[in-house]
Amino acid sequence: MKRVDVVYAIIQNHLGEILMVENEGKSWSLPGGAVEAIETLEMALVREVYEETGLWIEAKGIAAINEAFFKESGNHAIFFTFNAAVKEGNAHILNPEEITNIQWLKGEKANELMPYHVNGVEKLIGQSIPYTYQN
């Protein structure tokens, strides 16, 4: 079984909508992805959000930690969901082979498309446990 760390960002716009991405036309998620061996969680979050949405963000703390075992791939994944704020840019698809749609959605619709946050993604907004990289 291989361990994989994955980071996601909860990003809201001025209307309180949550940014969601459609992955290869199959499923919706928060923007994010796998952490590479040379990256901190925060570095991976910034890179993945930019690669998927064209937005430069700032992490605001971890809102949730989940994990799953995927028998088909043999992966054990740890998911770190951060609250984040946009520093600059406008949301657009940079890699159409990976991301087929980007939308700002109300919390109810986001929960419908992404049911793995049992209590709802909007309940994670503003939640934060400290995250620190230690040299």
Sequence and secondary structure as in RCSB ss.txt:
>XXXX:A:sequence
MKRVDVVYAIIQNHLGEILMVENEGKSWSLPGGAVEAIETLEMALVREVYEETGLWIEAKGIAAINEAFFKESGN
HAIFFTFNAAVKEGNAHILNPEEITNIQWLKGEKANELMPYHVNGVEKLIGQSIPYTYQN
>XXXX:A:secstr
 EEEEEEEEEEB TTS EEEEEETTTEEE SEEE  TT  HHHHHHHHHHHHHS EEEEEEEEEEEEEEETTTTE
EEEEEEEEEEEEE     S TTTEEEEEEE HHHHHHH TTSTT GGGGTT  B      
